[in-house]
Amino acid sequence: MTADPQLEILPRDPGPGVYAPTGDYVHAMEVRGAQRLLFVSGTMGLDPTGAAGATLDEQLGLIWSNLTAILASADMTVDNVVRLTSYLRDASYAEANAAARVAGLGGRLIPTTAIVVQTLVSDWLVEIEVIAAG
């Protein structure tokens, strides 16, 4: 990522009158001075040959490795991610997904949504899409 003194990424908490977020996300993120936006399509836990990781943890690791490479192709890092949506094949994956997200973002909290869906291929357990600003 190229350090841009004009770029500000500010978490926003509406405070009283809106329910409190849990400890793994924020309600909103304000982006000021961004020159670029990167919209990343749903990224899956597939290795370079297109094979899905054998376990949920393996797929989550591959997803974050793939996201890091995709961001790097735009001269960005996970620090540029300002929004994330997870698509989970099963609701029981939510806790592991949240832990992987917090670790993948280095503890940085961003707005996020997790949705339980039927994936196009049964081996795909999780798919994650992000928006990054730089």
NORURVEN-V147008 format. One record per residue. N is the residue number from 0. RES is the residue in one small letter. OMEGA is omega as a letter, one per 40 degrees, with the letter a starting at -180 (* if undefined). BURIAL is # if it has 9 or more other C-alpha atoms within 8 Angstrom, else .. D_FIRST is the distance of its C-alpha to the first C-alpha in whole Angstrom. Layout:
BEGIN
n=N res=RES omega=OMEGA burial=BURIAL d_first=D_FIRST
n=N res=RES omega=OMEGA burial=BURIAL d_first=D_FIRST
END
This chain:
BEGIN
n=0 res=m omega=i burial=. d_first=0
n=1 res=t omega=i burial=. d_first=4
n=2 res=a omega=a burial=. d_first=6
n=3 res=d omega=a burial=. d_first=9
n=4 res=p omega=i burial=. d_first=12
n=5 res=q omega=a burial=. d_first=13
n=6 res=l omega=i burial=# d_first=12
n=7 res=e omega=i burial=# d_first=14
n=8 res=i omega=a burial=# d_first=14
n=9 res=l omega=i burial=. d_first=17
n=10 res=p omega=i burial=# d_first=20
n=11 res=r omega=i burial=# d_first=23
n=12 res=d omega=a burial=. d_first=26
n=13 res=p omega=i burial=. d_first=29
n=14 res=g omega=a burial=. d_first=32
n=15 res=p omega=i burial=. d_first=35
n=16 res=g omega=i burial=. d_first=37
n=17 res=v omega=a burial=. d_first=34
n=18 res=y omega=a burial=. d_first=34
n=19 res=a omega=i burial=. d_first=31
n=20 res=p omega=i burial=. d_first=28
n=21 res=t omega=a burial=. d_first=29
n=22 res=g omega=a burial=. d_first=26
n=23 res=d omega=i burial=. d_first=24
n=24 res=y omega=i burial=# d_first=23
n=25 res=v omega=a burial=# d_first=23
n=26 res=h omega=a burial=# d_first=25
n=27 res=a omega=i burial=# d_first=22
n=28 res=m omega=i burial=# d_first=19
n=29 res=e omega=i burial=# d_first=19
n=30 res=v omega=i burial=# d_first=16
n=31 res=r omega=i burial=. d_first=16
n=32 res=g omega=i burial=. d_first=15
n=33 res=a omega=i burial=# d_first=13
n=34 res=q omega=a burial=. d_first=13
n=35 res=r omega=i burial=. d_first=12
n=36 res=l omega=i burial=# d_first=13
n=37 res=l omega=i burial=. d_first=13
n=38 res=f omega=a burial=. d_first=16
n=39 res=v omega=i burial=# d_first=16
n=40 res=s omega=i burial=. d_first=20
n=41 res=g omega=a burial=. d_first=22
n=42 res=t omega=a burial=# d_first=20
n=43 res=m omega=i burial=# d_first=23
n=44 res=g omega=a burial=# d_first=24
n=45 res=l omega=i burial=# d_first=25
n=46 res=d omega=a burial=# d_first=24
n=47 res=p omega=i burial=. d_first=24
n=48 res=t omega=a burial=. d_first=27
n=49 res=g omega=i burial=. d_first=27
n=50 res=a omega=i burial=. d_first=29
n=51 res=a omega=i burial=# d_first=29
n=52 res=g omega=a burial=# d_first=28
n=53 res=a omega=a burial=. d_first=32
n=54 res=t omega=i burial=. d_first=31
n=55 res=l omega=a burial=# d_first=29
n=56 res=d omega=i burial=. d_first=27
n=57 res=e omega=i burial=# d_first=27
n=58 res=q omega=i burial=# d_first=25
n=59 res=l omega=i burial=# d_first=23
n=60 res=g omega=i burial=# d_first=22
n=61 res=l omega=i burial=# d_first=21
n=62 res=i omega=a burial=# d_first=20
n=63 res=w omega=i burial=# d_first=17
n=64 res=s omega=i burial=. d_first=16
n=65 res=n omega=i burial=# d_first=17
n=66 res=l omega=i burial=# d_first=14
n=67 res=t omega=i burial=# d_first=11
n=68 res=a omega=i burial=. d_first=12
n=69 res=i omega=i burial=# d_first=12
n=70 res=l omega=a burial=# d_first=9
n=71 res=a omega=i burial=# d_first=8
n=72 res=s omega=i burial=. d_first=10
n=73 res=a omega=a burial=. d_first=8
n=74 res=d omega=i burial=. d_first=5
n=75 res=m omega=i burial=# d_first=4
n=76 res=t omega=i burial=# d_first=6
n=77 res=v omega=i burial=# d_first=9
n=78 res=d omega=i burial=. d_first=8
n=79 res=n omega=a burial=# d_first=8
n=80 res=v omega=a burial=# d_first=11
n=81 res=v omega=i burial=# d_first=14
n=82 res=r omega=a burial=# d_first=17
n=83 res=l omega=i burial=# d_first=19
n=84 res=t omega=i burial=# d_first=22
n=85 res=s omega=i burial=# d_first=24
n=86 res=y omega=a burial=# d_first=27
n=87 res=l omega=i burial=# d_first=29
n=88 res=r omega=a burial=# d_first=32
n=89 res=d omega=a burial=# d_first=34
n=90 res=a omega=i burial=. d_first=34
n=91 res=s omega=i burial=. d_first=34
n=92 res=y omega=a burial=# d_first=31
n=93 res=a omega=a burial=# d_first=29
n=94 res=e omega=i burial=. d_first=29
n=95 res=a omega=i burial=. d_first=28
n=96 res=n omega=i burial=# d_first=25
n=97 res=a omega=i burial=# d_first=24
n=98 res=a omega=i burial=. d_first=24
n=99 res=a omega=i burial=# d_first=22
n=100 res=r omega=a burial=. d_first=20
n=101 res=v omega=i burial=# d_first=20
n=102 res=a omega=a burial=. d_first=19
n=103 res=g omega=i burial=# d_first=16
n=104 res=l omega=i burial=# d_first=14
n=105 res=g omega=i burial=. d_first=15
n=106 res=g omega=i burial=. d_first=18
n=107 res=r omega=a burial=. d_first=16
n=108 res=l omega=a burial=# d_first=19
n=109 res=i omega=i burial=# d_first=18
n=110 res=p omega=a burial=# d_first=21
n=111 res=t omega=i burial=# d_first=22
n=112 res=t omega=i burial=. d_first=25
n=113 res=a omega=a burial=# d_first=27
n=114 res=i omega=i burial=. d_first=30
n=115 res=v omega=a burial=# d_first=32
n=116 res=v omega=i burial=. d_first=33
n=117 res=q omega=a burial=. d_first=35
n=118 res=t omega=a burial=. d_first=32
n=119 res=l omega=i burial=. d_first=33
n=120 res=v omega=a burial=. d_first=34
n=121 res=s omega=i burial=. d_first=35
n=122 res=d omega=a burial=. d_first=33
n=123 res=w omega=a burial=# d_first=30
n=124 res=l omega=a burial=# d_first=30
n=125 res=v omega=i burial=# d_first=27
n=126 res=e omega=a burial=# d_first=24
n=127 res=i omega=i burial=# d_first=21
n=128 res=e omega=a burial=# d_first=19
n=129 res=v omega=i burial=# d_first=16
n=130 res=i omega=i burial=# d_first=15
n=131 res=a omega=i burial=# d_first=11
n=132 res=a omega=i burial=# d_first=10
n=133 res=g omega=* burial=# d_first=8
END
